[in-house]
Amino acid sequence: MIVRWVTGFLDTPAETAGDAERFWSAVTGMALVARHQRSVALQPEKGDVYLRMQVVGEEPARAHPVLHVDDPFPAADEVVALGATVIVKEPGLVVLRSPSGITFCLVAWEYERELTRPIRWDGPQSSLVDQLCLDVPAAFYAREMVFWSEVTRWERRASSLPEFTFLQPPARMPLQLLLQRTGGGQPGVHVDLACDDVDAEVARHVALGASVVRRVPQDWTTLTDPAGRAYCVTARSPFR
């Protein structure tokens, strides 16, 4: 199995979906296009779609990764052999759970390959959504690290902080993965933005409706969007 592309899905309860869609369109500078049933794509000015939003029936608002592969069914067999569990299988789509319970999907690759560029805002900063962080309870962290490394076949790279591990994709991949060891009991996924001025970028998000949860000076700020979904603005170059 080869991961050809990665999409981040933002899953939002119906009552807050409209506010969340407008917020993420403004934050990313991407247009809401190709609405179909419960989902809508965030289309960059240039580049292929790699972020989508989906209305779900239950709280809380959350995120999940979608891996684009040549054929989801044989790929699912490989992933199950590595420790995943199949939830739903239908034409062109397989929904699975990782060993710790992180939901993710396999879909058929449609030859997405063009990356978008960071946006320079009306201030000192540029930013880009470029990372999905897998929040893993400590008891599952080692197992999940091995699992995602084997699923993606991406290079594992240590962080300067022991609770983080990067999975570095090959060139022409819109999102990398970060595994974070957490003290909580529930796994999850959140979106990260890279930017070259965290304070300016956070101020822009707050003006658009976000709320600050936690600031880690010189590193990142955790916020929630209008649907209550946590995400981070991080001090990493968006021009990777």
Backbone bond lengths (Angstrom), bond angles and torsions (degrees), N, CA, C in turn:
res aa  C-N    CA-C-N  psi(-1)  N-CA   C-N-CA  omega(-1)  CA-C   N-CA-C  phi
1 M - - - 1.466 - - 1.521 109.85 -
2 I 1.315 116.36 132.00 1.461 121.91 175.60 1.525 108.49 -119.25
3 V 1.324 116.80 127.51 1.463 121.14 175.10 1.518 107.59 -80.15
4 R 1.331 116.30 116.01 1.459 121.64 -175.51 1.534 113.10 -92.38
5 W 1.341 116.21 -26.01 1.466 121.67 -174.69 1.516 106.80 -163.22
6 V 1.315 117.26 156.23 1.463 121.92 176.94 1.524 108.96 -130.16
7 T 1.319 116.06 134.15 1.465 122.33 174.15 1.519 108.70 -118.18
8 G 1.324 116.43 138.58 1.446 122.00 171.68 1.513 110.29 -97.27
9 F 1.329 116.93 124.97 1.468 122.22 177.63 1.524 108.64 -102.56
10 L 1.324 116.50 131.11 1.453 123.17 174.59 1.523 107.85 -103.80
11 D 1.338 116.62 109.43 1.461 123.07 -176.00 1.521 109.27 -94.21
12 T 1.341 116.37 125.49 1.461 120.82 -170.28 1.520 111.09 -134.87
13 P 1.332 118.93 132.83 1.472 120.67 174.17 1.526 111.29 -59.83
14 A 1.323 116.19 150.80 1.460 121.92 -172.20 1.526 112.90 -57.66
15 E 1.340 117.20 -37.68 1.467 119.32 -173.19 1.525 113.00 -68.76
16 T 1.324 118.18 -21.23 1.465 120.58 179.61 1.525 112.66 -115.64
17 A 1.333 117.15 6.06 1.464 120.64 -173.60 1.527 112.37 -63.71
18 G 1.336 117.67 -42.51 1.460 120.16 -178.40 1.517 112.24 -61.52
19 D 1.326 116.44 -47.75 1.469 120.55 178.82 1.529 110.89 -62.69
20 A 1.322 116.66 -41.11 1.461 120.36 -179.25 1.524 111.52 -66.33
21 E 1.318 117.32 -40.60 1.468 120.13 178.69 1.519 111.26 -62.68
22 R 1.325 116.88 -45.63 1.474 119.58 179.56 1.527 110.56 -63.78
23 F 1.329 116.60 -39.11 1.461 120.60 -179.86 1.522 110.99 -62.83
24 W 1.329 117.80 -50.44 1.460 119.87 -175.79 1.520 111.90 -70.28
25 S 1.314 117.49 -30.45 1.461 119.43 173.37 1.533 110.56 -62.91
26 A 1.341 116.72 -43.60 1.463 120.47 179.85 1.521 112.18 -70.28
27 V 1.326 117.20 -41.40 1.468 121.37 -177.70 1.523 111.60 -65.10
28 T 1.338 116.41 -40.09 1.465 120.36 -176.91 1.523 113.62 -90.72
29 G 1.345 117.17 -16.47 1.457 120.05 -173.93 1.515 112.67 72.43
30 M 1.325 117.01 23.61 1.460 122.01 -178.01 1.527 110.11 -109.89
31 A 1.322 115.65 146.66 1.466 121.14 -178.75 1.522 110.61 -85.85
32 L 1.328 116.51 146.20 1.460 122.50 174.10 1.529 108.49 -82.50
33 V 1.340 116.66 115.73 1.465 120.75 -175.35 1.526 109.38 -137.00
34 A 1.324 114.74 170.23 1.477 122.74 171.57 1.524 111.70 52.14
35 R 1.345 115.85 48.76 1.462 118.41 176.98 1.522 109.44 -69.18
36 H 1.333 115.18 129.43 1.463 120.29 -179.58 1.519 108.33 -142.90
37 Q 1.327 115.66 116.09 1.455 122.22 -178.69 1.533 109.93 52.31
38 R 1.325 118.93 -109.03 1.461 120.72 -174.45 1.525 113.67 -98.51
39 S 1.318 118.50 1.41 1.462 119.24 -173.83 1.521 111.86 -122.47
40 V 1.343 114.80 158.66 1.457 121.96 176.95 1.519 107.51 -147.24
41 A 1.337 115.98 144.68 1.456 121.03 -178.65 1.524 110.08 -95.35
42 L 1.338 114.96 149.41 1.455 122.05 171.00 1.528 107.16 -101.57
43 Q 1.318 116.03 109.35 1.463 121.78 -172.79 1.522 111.35 -97.92
44 P 1.341 118.05 116.77 1.467 119.40 175.29 1.526 110.73 -66.77
45 E 1.324 115.25 160.21 1.472 118.92 176.08 1.522 110.01 -60.74
46 K 1.333 116.60 -40.33 1.457 122.31 173.42 1.524 108.18 -132.39
47 G 1.318 116.21 139.59 1.453 119.80 178.97 1.522 111.96 111.84
48 D 1.326 115.06 164.91 1.461 121.37 -179.79 1.529 111.01 -84.50
49 V 1.308 115.42 155.19 1.464 122.01 -179.75 1.529 109.96 -64.00
50 Y 1.347 115.73 132.82 1.464 120.05 173.77 1.528 111.81 -138.21
51 L 1.331 117.03 6.22 1.454 122.31 173.50 1.520 108.75 -131.38
52 R 1.319 116.10 134.90 1.459 121.57 176.80 1.524 109.21 -138.00
53 M 1.324 115.11 156.59 1.454 121.43 177.36 1.521 108.78 -120.13
54 Q 1.324 115.34 144.98 1.456 121.08 -175.20 1.521 109.71 -139.73
55 V 1.325 116.15 133.44 1.462 121.32 175.95 1.522 108.73 -82.45
56 V 1.337 115.98 128.73 1.465 121.39 178.94 1.525 109.23 -120.91
57 G 1.312 115.48 164.40 1.453 119.61 -172.95 1.509 115.25 -90.02
58 E 1.337 117.49 -5.15 1.456 117.91 -176.02 1.521 110.40 -138.18
59 E 1.322 114.94 158.36 1.458 121.35 176.18 1.533 108.57 -87.72
60 P 1.330 118.74 165.16 1.455 126.53 -2.12 1.527 111.35 -88.05
61 A 1.335 115.84 170.82 1.460 120.24 170.45 1.523 108.32 -64.19
62 R 1.313 116.80 140.70 1.458 120.41 -173.88 1.528 109.09 -154.18
63 A 1.329 116.35 -169.06 1.460 121.74 178.64 1.521 108.89 -141.30
64 H 1.337 115.68 160.66 1.463 119.22 172.50 1.528 109.57 -151.97
65 P 1.339 117.24 150.73 1.458 121.00 178.40 1.520 112.01 -86.90
66 V 1.335 114.63 147.61 1.462 122.11 174.17 1.528 106.97 -123.57
67 L 1.324 115.88 123.47 1.452 121.99 -179.71 1.531 108.85 -101.63
68 H 1.331 116.12 124.67 1.455 121.71 -179.95 1.533 108.59 -92.48
69 V 1.328 116.04 124.65 1.470 122.08 -175.55 1.523 108.86 -133.45
70 D 1.328 115.91 169.64 1.468 119.22 -177.59 1.519 112.17 -64.69
71 D 1.328 117.12 -43.24 1.463 121.69 -179.39 1.532 108.18 -145.85
72 P 1.331 117.97 111.29 1.475 120.08 -174.36 1.525 114.98 -61.57
73 F 1.333 119.49 -31.13 1.467 119.59 -173.53 1.529 112.61 -70.62
74 P 1.334 120.22 -54.24 1.470 117.60 175.90 1.521 112.43 -65.25
75 A 1.344 117.22 -30.73 1.465 119.38 175.78 1.517 110.71 -63.34
76 A 1.337 117.01 -38.77 1.463 120.62 178.69 1.523 110.86 -62.81
77 D 1.329 117.07 -37.84 1.468 119.61 177.60 1.525 110.60 -60.44
78 E 1.335 116.24 -41.89 1.467 120.06 178.42 1.521 111.28 -63.80
79 V 1.335 116.43 -42.79 1.462 121.08 -177.28 1.524 110.82 -68.83
80 V 1.323 116.99 -37.30 1.472 120.32 176.50 1.526 110.06 -63.18
81 A 1.320 117.06 -38.80 1.464 120.34 178.33 1.522 111.72 -63.78
82 L 1.339 116.76 -22.03 1.462 121.35 178.79 1.531 112.32 -89.09
83 G 1.344 116.82 -6.10 1.458 119.05 175.22 1.510 116.09 124.63
84 A 1.341 118.32 1.00 1.465 120.76 179.52 1.525 110.84 -81.35
85 T 1.330 115.76 165.53 1.461 123.38 177.25 1.518 108.88 -124.51
86 V 1.319 117.37 132.38 1.463 121.58 178.46 1.520 110.08 -78.77
87 I 1.344 116.51 132.82 1.463 122.42 176.06 1.527 110.33 -102.62
88 V 1.341 115.96 -48.94 1.466 121.96 -177.93 1.525 107.92 -139.81
89 K 1.315 115.93 139.64 1.461 121.04 174.19 1.526 107.59 -133.48
90 E 1.337 115.93 122.48 1.454 121.49 178.00 1.520 107.94 -146.76
91 P 1.329 118.60 167.54 1.466 119.47 -175.10 1.529 112.58 -52.52
92 G 1.321 115.55 123.47 1.459 121.00 176.21 1.505 115.94 79.46
93 L 1.347 118.34 1.91 1.466 121.26 -174.57 1.525 110.81 -150.83
94 V 1.331 115.36 135.04 1.453 121.11 169.41 1.524 107.78 -131.28
95 V 1.328 116.60 127.76 1.462 122.73 177.17 1.522 107.46 -103.02
96 L 1.352 115.89 131.66 1.464 120.08 -175.54 1.515 110.25 -135.84
97 R 1.336 115.08 170.29 1.462 122.19 170.49 1.524 108.40 -124.04
98 S 1.330 115.04 140.50 1.456 121.35 175.83 1.528 109.60 -74.92
99 P 1.331 119.00 174.05 1.474 120.45 180.00 1.529 114.29 -56.15
100 S 1.341 118.30 -31.73 1.465 119.91 179.50 1.525 112.66 -89.67
101 G 1.346 117.35 -8.22 1.463 120.34 178.49 1.506 115.46 107.04
102 I 1.336 118.96 12.39 1.461 121.83 176.79 1.526 109.04 -75.62
103 T 1.334 116.39 125.02 1.458 121.66 178.35 1.531 109.72 -78.92
104 F 1.333 115.94 135.77 1.463 120.83 174.51 1.520 108.19 -150.77
105 C 1.327 116.44 167.35 1.458 121.34 -176.69 1.517 111.09 -129.21
106 L 1.317 114.72 152.76 1.458 123.38 167.39 1.514 107.91 -113.45
107 V 1.334 116.99 130.25 1.462 121.41 177.45 1.524 108.78 -132.62
108 A 1.318 114.80 164.57 1.462 120.40 179.62 1.530 109.99 -74.51
109 W 1.307 115.63 130.97 1.468 122.31 177.70 1.521 109.95 -68.06
110 E 1.334 116.58 131.58 1.459 122.62 178.46 1.529 110.70 -112.48
111 Y 1.317 116.31 32.54 1.466 124.13 173.37 1.520 113.27 68.51
112 E 1.350 115.90 28.73 1.462 118.98 171.37 1.528 107.63 -64.87
113 R 1.325 116.55 137.85 1.461 119.30 -179.44 1.534 113.54 -158.33
114 E 1.334 118.02 -14.90 1.467 120.13 -173.93 1.527 110.33 -90.33
115 L 1.327 116.69 120.70 1.457 122.44 -179.83 1.516 111.14 -82.33
116 T 1.341 115.68 150.99 1.450 120.67 172.24 1.521 109.25 -89.71
117 R 1.309 116.53 168.57 1.451 122.36 179.86 1.526 109.82 -110.30
118 P 1.332 117.64 154.34 1.467 119.55 174.04 1.523 110.49 -59.26
119 I 1.331 115.11 152.57 1.463 120.95 177.76 1.516 109.44 -100.98
120 R 1.321 115.58 133.73 1.462 121.30 172.83 1.520 107.56 -89.79
121 W 1.343 116.30 117.33 1.449 121.75 -175.66 1.528 110.99 -89.40
122 D 1.318 116.90 177.41 1.475 121.57 178.90 1.522 108.87 -78.40
123 G 1.299 116.04 68.52 1.450 123.35 -178.45 1.510 107.47 -179.43
124 P 1.332 118.28 -162.39 1.464 119.57 -176.23 1.519 114.38 -84.56
125 Q 1.345 118.25 -1.57 1.459 119.35 -167.37 1.518 113.79 -116.37
126 S 1.332 113.66 153.11 1.459 123.52 166.46 1.525 107.29 -116.51
127 S 1.334 117.06 153.50 1.467 119.17 -179.63 1.515 110.52 -151.35
128 L 1.345 113.81 163.23 1.455 121.28 -178.39 1.530 108.55 -162.70
129 V 1.334 117.18 135.53 1.469 120.29 167.81 1.520 107.24 -72.50
130 D 1.333 116.92 117.89 1.467 119.40 -173.85 1.518 113.57 -137.69
131 Q 1.341 118.26 6.58 1.462 118.94 -172.20 1.524 111.41 -152.12
132 L 1.321 116.02 141.27 1.455 122.84 167.64 1.519 107.68 -110.51
133 C 1.320 116.42 126.37 1.454 121.78 179.53 1.521 108.83 -101.49
134 L 1.327 115.89 124.06 1.459 122.39 177.59 1.522 107.75 -94.12
135 D 1.327 116.47 112.48 1.464 122.60 -177.39 1.528 108.30 -89.44
136 V 1.328 115.86 111.37 1.455 121.36 -169.38 1.525 110.47 -119.20
137 P 1.331 118.41 124.72 1.471 119.86 174.25 1.525 111.04 -55.68
138 A 1.326 116.01 146.28 1.461 121.54 -173.62 1.526 112.88 -54.06
139 A 1.321 117.29 -37.35 1.465 120.30 -176.82 1.531 112.56 -64.34
140 F 1.328 117.98 -23.11 1.468 122.31 -177.52 1.517 113.19 -106.60
141 Y 1.340 117.21 -2.78 1.470 120.09 -167.80 1.533 112.28 -59.77
142 A 1.305 118.25 -50.21 1.463 120.92 -178.12 1.526 110.76 -61.24
143 R 1.337 116.73 -42.13 1.466 120.47 179.86 1.515 111.43 -65.04
144 E 1.338 117.28 -42.72 1.461 120.36 -179.91 1.532 111.54 -66.98
145 M 1.318 117.23 -35.83 1.457 120.43 179.23 1.530 110.21 -60.81
146 V 1.327 115.70 -45.42 1.459 120.16 177.92 1.523 110.42 -65.51
147 F 1.325 116.59 -44.28 1.468 121.30 -177.48 1.528 111.09 -58.46
148 W 1.337 117.48 -53.27 1.464 119.92 -176.00 1.519 111.90 -69.65
149 S 1.320 117.31 -31.49 1.464 119.92 174.86 1.519 110.63 -62.68
150 E 1.339 116.18 -42.50 1.460 119.97 -178.77 1.521 112.09 -73.46
151 V 1.333 117.08 -36.91 1.464 120.40 179.27 1.527 111.06 -64.62
152 T 1.338 116.55 -47.48 1.465 120.29 -174.98 1.516 113.03 -86.86
153 R 1.351 117.04 -27.18 1.468 122.88 -171.66 1.528 111.47 61.34
154 W 1.329 116.08 28.16 1.459 120.45 178.61 1.522 110.56 -90.69
155 E 1.320 114.56 156.74 1.459 120.78 -179.36 1.523 110.94 -68.65
156 R 1.309 115.99 131.03 1.458 121.61 176.54 1.533 109.41 -86.19
157 R 1.338 116.30 130.76 1.460 120.16 -177.86 1.518 109.60 -132.31
158 A 1.325 116.60 126.68 1.465 121.14 -179.03 1.517 110.54 -70.57
159 S 1.315 115.48 149.30 1.462 122.75 173.42 1.524 109.26 -95.52
160 S 1.323 115.48 167.40 1.469 119.39 174.03 1.525 111.38 -70.95
161 L 1.344 117.00 -14.32 1.460 122.40 176.90 1.530 108.54 -109.52
162 P 1.333 117.89 132.44 1.464 119.91 -172.34 1.522 114.45 -66.20
163 E 1.320 118.01 -19.06 1.460 119.83 -177.92 1.526 113.20 -84.92
164 F 1.330 117.71 2.17 1.468 121.43 -179.03 1.521 110.88 -122.85
165 T 1.334 116.33 144.07 1.458 122.73 171.35 1.530 108.21 -139.90
166 F 1.327 116.35 129.59 1.460 121.70 177.42 1.518 110.31 -89.91
167 L 1.337 115.67 144.50 1.451 121.98 165.33 1.519 106.65 -112.57
168 Q 1.342 114.85 108.53 1.459 122.26 -172.16 1.516 109.95 -88.73
169 P 1.334 118.45 117.10 1.464 120.04 -177.81 1.529 111.34 -80.23
170 P 1.320 116.75 169.57 1.461 119.99 172.29 1.523 110.36 -70.30
171 A 1.303 115.97 174.62 1.463 120.62 178.12 1.526 110.50 -60.61
172 R 1.336 114.61 155.70 1.457 122.75 177.55 1.525 112.84 64.98
173 M 1.316 115.41 40.13 1.466 122.18 172.73 1.525 107.08 -122.16
174 P 1.332 119.40 128.79 1.469 120.07 -171.74 1.522 114.43 -76.03
175 L 1.325 117.76 -25.40 1.465 121.24 -175.72 1.520 110.07 -131.99
176 Q 1.328 116.20 134.14 1.456 120.22 167.93 1.524 108.60 -97.79
177 L 1.320 116.43 169.78 1.457 121.74 178.17 1.524 109.86 -112.45
178 L 1.317 114.62 142.28 1.461 122.44 173.53 1.518 107.42 -126.28
179 L 1.323 117.04 128.04 1.465 121.05 174.07 1.514 108.55 -98.76
180 Q 1.323 115.48 130.69 1.462 121.94 -179.90 1.532 109.25 -120.89
181 R 1.325 116.14 124.30 1.461 121.06 175.12 1.524 108.65 -79.40
182 T 1.325 116.78 123.38 1.460 121.36 -176.58 1.521 110.68 -116.67
183 G 1.324 115.40 164.14 1.455 120.97 177.07 1.505 113.62 -91.35
184 G 1.348 116.28 -5.72 1.457 119.87 -178.44 1.515 112.10 -80.74
185 G 1.330 114.62 172.66 1.447 119.64 -178.18 1.512 114.26 -96.45
186 Q 1.342 117.49 -11.97 1.454 121.08 -175.68 1.525 110.91 -111.70
187 P 1.332 118.07 132.87 1.458 120.40 175.58 1.520 110.58 -76.83
188 G 1.306 116.45 165.56 1.452 120.96 177.86 1.516 111.10 -169.96
189 V 1.330 114.89 -178.37 1.467 122.38 179.57 1.518 107.92 -138.95
190 H 1.326 117.02 138.38 1.461 119.25 172.29 1.522 110.42 -138.53
191 V 1.321 115.33 159.84 1.462 123.64 -178.63 1.521 109.46 -89.45
192 D 1.326 116.26 143.14 1.465 122.30 173.34 1.521 109.89 -121.80
193 L 1.325 115.18 140.92 1.462 121.27 170.96 1.514 109.21 -106.11
194 A 1.325 117.19 141.78 1.455 122.96 170.24 1.530 107.94 -97.09
195 C 1.320 116.03 140.04 1.470 119.16 178.02 1.521 109.38 -153.92
196 D 1.337 115.99 162.97 1.455 120.29 -178.63 1.525 113.41 -104.58
197 D 1.337 117.47 10.29 1.469 122.23 171.34 1.525 107.21 -157.45
198 V 1.328 116.27 94.80 1.463 120.83 -173.50 1.522 111.54 -62.51
199 D 1.323 117.94 -45.00 1.470 119.79 -176.66 1.524 111.37 -60.72
200 A 1.325 116.97 -44.36 1.462 120.15 179.87 1.520 111.31 -66.41
201 E 1.315 116.81 -39.79 1.467 120.34 -179.78 1.522 110.99 -68.43
202 V 1.321 117.30 -40.94 1.468 120.63 178.31 1.523 110.18 -63.21
203 A 1.323 117.36 -42.11 1.467 120.41 178.47 1.527 110.81 -59.95
204 R 1.325 117.36 -38.94 1.471 121.08 177.62 1.522 110.46 -63.99
205 H 1.325 117.86 -42.54 1.461 121.28 -179.65 1.527 111.35 -65.86
206 V 1.336 116.50 -42.12 1.469 120.10 179.65 1.528 109.98 -62.32
207 A 1.316 117.68 -40.13 1.463 121.34 178.41 1.526 111.71 -63.14
208 L 1.342 116.70 -25.49 1.460 121.37 179.88 1.525 112.98 -90.63
209 G 1.354 117.23 -4.66 1.460 119.63 175.01 1.510 116.22 122.75
210 A 1.341 118.34 3.03 1.464 120.58 178.28 1.519 110.70 -80.19
211 S 1.331 116.47 162.86 1.461 123.37 175.74 1.519 109.17 -124.07
212 V 1.328 116.17 136.55 1.464 120.73 179.14 1.519 109.52 -80.35
213 V 1.334 116.12 132.68 1.461 122.60 178.20 1.518 111.06 -104.29
214 R 1.333 116.71 -43.60 1.466 120.91 -174.17 1.521 109.42 -157.68
215 R 1.322 116.02 137.40 1.461 121.33 175.11 1.528 109.45 -113.82
216 V 1.317 116.32 130.57 1.467 122.78 172.29 1.522 105.69 -114.78
217 P 1.334 118.62 99.73 1.467 121.49 -172.80 1.530 112.00 -52.09
218 Q 1.317 115.27 136.13 1.464 124.60 176.91 1.524 113.34 73.09
219 D 1.328 118.48 -1.92 1.466 119.50 -177.38 1.526 113.42 -123.38
220 W 1.332 117.12 -68.54 1.456 118.82 -177.71 1.516 110.52 -156.79
221 T 1.340 114.50 165.41 1.460 122.79 172.34 1.522 108.02 -129.43
222 T 1.317 116.08 131.94 1.461 121.64 175.93 1.524 108.90 -94.42
223 L 1.322 116.08 132.99 1.459 122.54 179.77 1.527 109.17 -130.39
224 T 1.330 115.36 170.94 1.462 121.08 167.55 1.515 108.51 -123.78
225 D 1.329 115.82 144.34 1.462 121.15 177.80 1.527 109.77 -84.49
226 P 1.333 120.06 179.52 1.473 120.84 -178.43 1.522 114.88 -60.42
227 A 1.330 117.80 -16.86 1.466 120.56 176.67 1.522 112.33 -91.85
228 G 1.357 117.50 -0.72 1.454 121.04 -178.11 1.511 114.30 86.27
229 R 1.322 118.00 11.21 1.465 123.10 -178.51 1.536 109.39 -83.27
230 A 1.321 116.99 126.63 1.454 121.17 179.06 1.527 110.66 -75.63
231 Y 1.329 115.71 145.63 1.461 122.72 173.32 1.516 107.31 -157.69
232 C 1.333 117.37 171.35 1.465 120.41 -175.82 1.525 111.60 -129.15
233 V 1.327 114.95 145.17 1.456 123.36 167.55 1.519 106.35 -106.44
234 T 1.316 117.15 120.07 1.458 121.58 -169.63 1.526 111.49 -117.96
235 A 1.329 114.82 151.77 1.471 122.02 -179.92 1.521 109.44 -87.74
236 R 1.311 115.74 67.65 1.472 122.09 174.60 1.519 107.52 -126.15
237 S 1.299 117.66 147.50 1.452 119.28 179.71 1.515 110.53 -62.85
238 P 1.330 118.19 129.82 1.457 119.73 175.41 1.523 112.78 -78.31
239 F 1.319 117.50 -3.33 1.461 121.82 -176.50 1.517 110.91 -102.83
240 R 1.350 117.05 50.91 1.465 119.67 -179.82 1.524 109.96 -80.73
